């Protein structure tokens, strides 16, 4: 059975990561995504290494299943083609800096005039209004200015970027949610609307706990390494041969852990009776805890704690993750078909449905691979029309 967004058509002006990750989610859900790229080299992300048989693994990972057409957006004929496509679309996604779509002639006002029902989603670094709106921003800028970097890393050391592009991906996720909400609302109103999602806003939203603590105490949150700001143990800990994650939310689990470790003496230690006390006395608590966990290997701790119902887990590297039998059974590593290269592996989707399952089957498109198909099937262009447009540099 097709995905839940079967029949929904998306016109994508998205480049790099934030926009394409959003359109990838819509494509995974069954929407038909038509990606507009400049003739020739296409999306700059196509040139990001490493490569698999000449295909950027970066581009592949976020543009699977989409269709590519090439249009020189500065050409008047290309602009006419865009507006003809817009008439047939449900959603438009773009992640240019504010002002670029207006200069190209594709502002929300102009697009809405052609198709009042379209959902027009703009993803940018700082949003469509505000004193920073024209500033350029990539992931690291959003992470830095949105507060994420300031609370990431080890205490007393330099700030650290989150290990994946949460600045881009956070905005992508919020955009996809907003688009789906707007589609739902359109069923009642019959009208489209303009969605404005900023990468930096998204980081502020994701820093909700840090902001809440600041509002409550006036104290500026700082990096805490892997540990939780309000509970401990709730962190990565060293073992005899590596690391593992230990979480003891109920005090009973903390006491059970101490008994299993042969350190019942700490149960009555006046410095550590509760999460609040252990957090307050963490400088004294940490070396004691590390000393305990270093007495066994990771496998020994996991076997002992899991058998006794204490929450714990390994710290897997990416190789271990993608080969984990549970991850495989959940469909989180899938193969997609590329017409030139064959089968390629990509991450799957965490969105699971009982009836309308997401179908991830096709790899990323070549530059302009679907130009002729889309212009002929949707707009009725003949082979002669297409050849004239190619010669004129329009497509």
N, C-alpha and C positions, 0 to 999 in steps of 0.2 A: 504493500500500500504506500502511496506517495507521502511525502512529508506534510506537516500541517500547513505550510505556506504554499502548497501547490497552487499555481495560477497567479500568484503575486509576482509582478514584474518590477525589477529594480534597475535603475540607470545609475551607474557608479562612475563618479569622477575621482574616485579615491586612489591615492598613491601612498607609497611607503607602508606604514603599519596601522595607524589608528583607524583610517577609513576602511582599508581592505579587511582588517580583522572583523569589523562590524558587518560588512557585506558577506564575508565568509560565513558568519553565524546565520544570516538570513538564507544564504545558499544551502547550508547544511539542513535548514528547516524546510527546504523544498522550493524556495523562491527561485525564479530565473533571474540571474544577475548578469547584466551586460556592462562590461567594464570598458570605458573609453580610454584609449591610450594615444599618445602622440605617435604619428607614423615614424617608422625607423626603429629606434631603440626601446620605445615603450616606457613603462613605469621604471623609474630609476632603481627600484628594488630588484629588478631582474639582474642587475649587475653586482649584487651583494654575494660574496663568497660565504661558505664553500659551495662548490658546484657538483652536481651529479650528472655526468654525461652532458655537460654544457648547460644544465638547468640550475638556476640558483635555488638552493635548498630553502633559503629565506623566502623567496617569492613563492615557491611551491607550497610552503607551509601555511600561507594565509590567502592564497588565491585559487585554491582547489575548487573545481566544479563550476567556475565562472566562465563566461564567454567574453572574448576580447574583440573589440572593433577599433580600428584606428581612424582618427579624425584630426585634421589640423584645425583646432578650435579658433584660430585667427582668420580662417577663410570663411567668407560669407555663405558659400554653398554648404560648408560643414555646419555652420550655425543653423541653417534651415533644416538640415538633417536632424540635428539635435532636437529642435522644436517638434519635428514630426514624430520622433521617438518619444518625446515627453508626453505627447497626447495619449500614448498607449501604456504609460507607466503608472505604477501605484506609488513608488518610492524613488526619491533621488537622494544619493549620499555624496557629499563632498567634504574634503578635509584640507582645502586651501586656507591660506591666511585670509582673514576678513578683508573684503574688497576685491579679491581676485575674480570671483564669480561675477561680480558687478561689472568689472572691466571687460570681461569676456562676453558680457551681454546675457548672462544667465542668472541674474539675481532672483531671489524668491518672488519678487513682485512680477518680474517678466515671465517666470516659469508658471506661477500661479494664474496669470492671465490666460495662458495656453491651456492649463489643466488645473482647475480650481480644487480638484479632489486629491492632488498629489501630496504626499508626505515628503517634505524637503528637509533633510537632516544635514546640519552643518557641524562638523567637528573641527575644533581649532585649539590652539594653545591656551588662549585667554578668553575666548568667547566673542560674540558679535557686538558687545558694548562694554564700556569700562575703559579706564585710562591705559590699560596695557593691551588693548585689543589688536593693535597692529604689530606688536612685538612677535618676532619669530620664536617658535618653541618646538623642540623635539622632546622625547621622553625624559631625558635627564633634567631639562629645565623645569618641566612640570613636577617631577619628583622633588627637585630642590626647592622651588618656590611654593609648592603645596604642602610642605612640611614633612614629607615622607623620609627624605634623607636625614633630617635632623634627629629622627628617632630610630635610625637603623645603624647597626654596628655594635662594636664593643665599647663599654664605658671607658672614657679617657682617651679614646683613639679618634682618628679622623672619621668624619661622616662617610657612610657607605651607601652606594646605590643598591636598591633591591635587585636581586639576581636575574630578574626578567623585566621586560618593559612595561611595568605596571602603569606608568604614565600614559602610554598609548592605550594599552589594553583596558585599563580602568574606564577611559572615555569610550572605548568601543562597546563595552558591556552596557554602560549607562545609555548609550545611543540606541543600541538594539532594543533595550527595554522601552525606551521612549517611543521608538518607531512602532513597536507592537501595540503600545497603549494608544497611540494616535490612530493606528489602523482600526482598533476596536471602537474608538470614539467616532470615527468616520462612519461606522455602520449606523449610528444614530443621527448624526448631523448631516452626513453627505458631503462634508467639507474636509479638505486637507488642512495642514498647518505647517509652520516652520519650527523645527526643533533646533535649539542652540545648546550644544554640549561642549564645555571647555575642559581640556585636559587638567588644568590646574584646579578648577572647581572639583573635578572628580577626585583628585588627591586629597583635597580638604575633606570631602565626604568620607573617604576611606580612612582618614585619620580621626574618625569619630571618637574613639576611646581616649586618644591623647587630648583632643579638644575638650572632652567632657571632664577629664581630670584637671585640666587647666582652669576651666570655668569653676570647678568646685573648690580648688585650692589656691589658685593664683600662681602655682609653681609650674615652671616650664618643663615639660617632659624631656628626658634625655635618653640616649641609647642605652639599652639594657642587655645587649647581646641577644641570646635566644630566650631569655626568661620572660615570664609574664609580669606585668607591672603590679599585679594585685595578689598573685598566688605563687607559692613556691613550696616544693618542687613542681615546676611546670616549665620544662626546658630541656635543652640538649645537655647531656652529661658525658664525661669521659669514662671509658672502660679500660680494661687491661690491654685491649687490642683495637680500640676505635671509639665510637660514640653511639649513644642511643637516646631516645626521648623518654622521659619519665614524667607522668602527670598524676598527682595525688590531690584531687579536689576535696573529697571528704576527709576529715581528719582521721577517720578510721583507716583509710588507705595509707596515710603517712605512718600511723602507728604499726600497721601490718607490715609495711616495708621495713621499718626498723627492726621488727622481730625477725623477719626473714634474713636481714643483714647481720643479725647478732649484735645489734646496738640498741637494745631496750633501754639502756641508760639515758638515751637522748629523749625518751618519751617524757621524762620528768624534768628535763632541763628547762629552767625558768625563762631562758632566752627564746625558746622555740615552740611554745605550746600551740600556736595558731599561725595561719597564713600571715596575718598582719604582723605578728611578732617576728616571724622568720624574714619577712621583707624588711622590716625595720632594722634587724640585726644581720642583714645579709652578708656583710663583710666578715663576720665571724662564722656564719652558717656555711658559706660557699666552700671554704677549704675542707671543712668536716665532711660535707656531702661528697665532694670530689674524691676524698680519701676513701670513702665507703665504696663508691661506684667503681673505682679503679682496682678493686680486689677481685673482680670477675671479668670474664670476656663478655662481649656484647651478646653472643649467643647464649651464654649461661644466664645472664640477667633476663633476657627475653623469655627463656624457657621457664625460669623460676617465677617471674612476675605474672606472666600470662596464666600459668597454672593456678595462681592464687587470686586472679581477678583484678590485678592492678594494671591500670592503663599504661601501655608502653609501646614503643615501636622502634624499628631501626632507622638510621639516617641513610637512606638509599642514594647512591649516585645515579646519574641518568641512565647509565648502562643497566643498572639493576632495575630501575623503574620500568624501562621499556621491555624488559624480559621477564617481568614479574607475572606469574601465572594468573593472579587475580586481575591485574591490569589488562592482560590479554583477553581474559574471559569477559571483561566488561566492555570490550570493543574499543579500548582507548588507543590501540595501535592498529591501524588499518592500512590496507594496500589500495592504491588508486591506479588507474590505467592512464598511461600517457601514450599517445599515438606513435611517437617516435622512439621512446626509450623503453616502454613496457611498464612493468609494475614498479611502483615506488611507495615507500612507507611514509605515512604522515600520522600525526596524532588524531585520534577520533574526537567525538563530541561527548561531553558529560550529560547532554540533554537526552534522556531516554523516555520514550512514549510507549504506551501499551498497544496502540493501534497504528498511529501515523509516524512510524520510526523515521529518523533522519537517514538519508541515503548518501553516503560518502563514497563515490565510485570513480569520479573523474579527477585527473590531476589538473594542474594549472594549464591555461591555454598558451599557445605561442602568440607572439605579438600579432594582433589583427587576424587571428585564425578564423574568426566567425564574421568578419566584415561582410563578405559576400552573402553568407547565409542570412544574416539579420536584415541587411538592406533589401535583399530580394524578397524574403518571406514576409517581413513586416511592412516594408514601404513600397514593394512592387518594382524595385529597380531591375532593369534588364542587364544582361551581360555587357551590352554596349555602353549603357549608362555607367556601370562600374569601371569599365576600362577608361572611359573619359575622365572619371573622377581620379583614377590612379595617375593618369598622365598629367593632370592638373595639380597633383600633389595634395588633393583634398583628403584622400584616404590612404 
